[in-house]
């Protein structure tokens, strides 16, 4: 079932760089995104970065981007690349396998 999406829905693609694997980053992002009512996914990348697609209310998307720049306590985030993304029919936020 597709979530309620309207003209105020924002979608962003994130690429997070730094020491962000093996530090509970993905699971923490799932918790944050779920708390904010967002939909999408997060996964590790073979190059050591973390990738995410996030969509929902603009303020909630921005809150998750702000969180992504800090991450969980064990992470060291060196940078977050943010790009516009297309709205997709996700009904929750989930953790995907490494790509």
PyMOL commands that set and color helices and strands:
alter all, ss='L'
color gray80, all
select helices_A, chain A and resi 25-35+58-68
alter helices_A, ss='H'
color red, helices_A
select strands_A, chain A and resi 9-19+39-44+50-57+76-84+93-95
alter strands_A, ss='S'
color yellow, strands_A
deselect
rebuild
show_as cartoon
